[in-house]
Amino acid sequence: LQFILIVATIMLVAFYYIHNRFRDQLQDDFYESLRSKAFLTGEMLVGKIKDRNEEFFQARPGNEHNPISSENIAIYNSENELIYSFSEAKTRLNGEKLNQVRNDKEKRFIYDKFNSIGVLYRNKFGFEYIIIAESVFNSSQLSNLARILMWVYILFISLVALGGWIFAGQALRPVNSIMNEVDAILPSDMTHRLNHSGQKDELSRLVQTFNKLLDRMQQVF
């Protein structure tokens, strides 16, 4: 039981590490995809703007015909004013969050139920914009991995328990044999000695030590 518990704990820690590493990798790929979409949208909408007055004409906020989507890309100007949004259903970010993005150049955060990334974009004419790309991180691959790890864990622990039970029985069989031989020793027969395999293991040393004890007892009597 101790052996099974040790193996189960080690496997649980290992699977937990694998799951977290895979989740982190998926999240990195997810945020990298959002980052690419943010810069691509910036290039298309505000990449060629030369005049501040032109930006409101070129990139207005999304209209009421935009459907509610699980993804959104929003663009804010240097005054933290929203000048474009793919979906009108999304809540606008406050100035504090936008300033954090502006100071860090790039920032990941969770806003409402969306995983978001904000990037500082500067077009070729030197105008700066904050582009926020957000989406819902819901990876089916992560769920499949968790399901696979769970079944592998159950199967592995079952095999360890079965194998441990069999090998424990084999390991204890010589001990049972020694116990039966000791029970068979009678006070009338002081010449009886235990049989040992001659190997240099703990059980052979125990048998030899017990036989030496019998030798000393026979000499005393």
Sequence and secondary structure as in RCSB ss.txt:
>XXXX:A:sequence
LQFILIVATIMLVAFYYIHNRFRDQLQDDFYESLRSKAFLTGEMLVGKIKDRNEEFFQARPGNEHNPISSENIAI
YNSENELIYSFSEAKTRLNGEKLNQVRNDKEKRFIYDKFNSIGVLYRNKFGFEYIIIAESVFNSSQLSNLARILM
WVYILFISLVALGGWIFAGQALRPVNSIMNEVDAILPSDMTHRLNHSGQKDELSRLVQTFNKLLDRMQQVF
>XXXX:A:secstr
 HHHHHHHHHHHHHHHHHHHHHHHHHHHHHHHHHHHHHHHHHHHHTTT   HHHHHHHS    TTS   SEEEEE
E TTS EEEES TTS    HHHHHHHHHHSEEEEEETTEEEEEEEEE TTS EEEEEEEE    HHHHHHHHHHH
HHHHHHHHHHHHHHHHHHHHHHHHHHHHHHHHHH  TT TT        SSHHHHHHHHHHHHHHHHHHH 
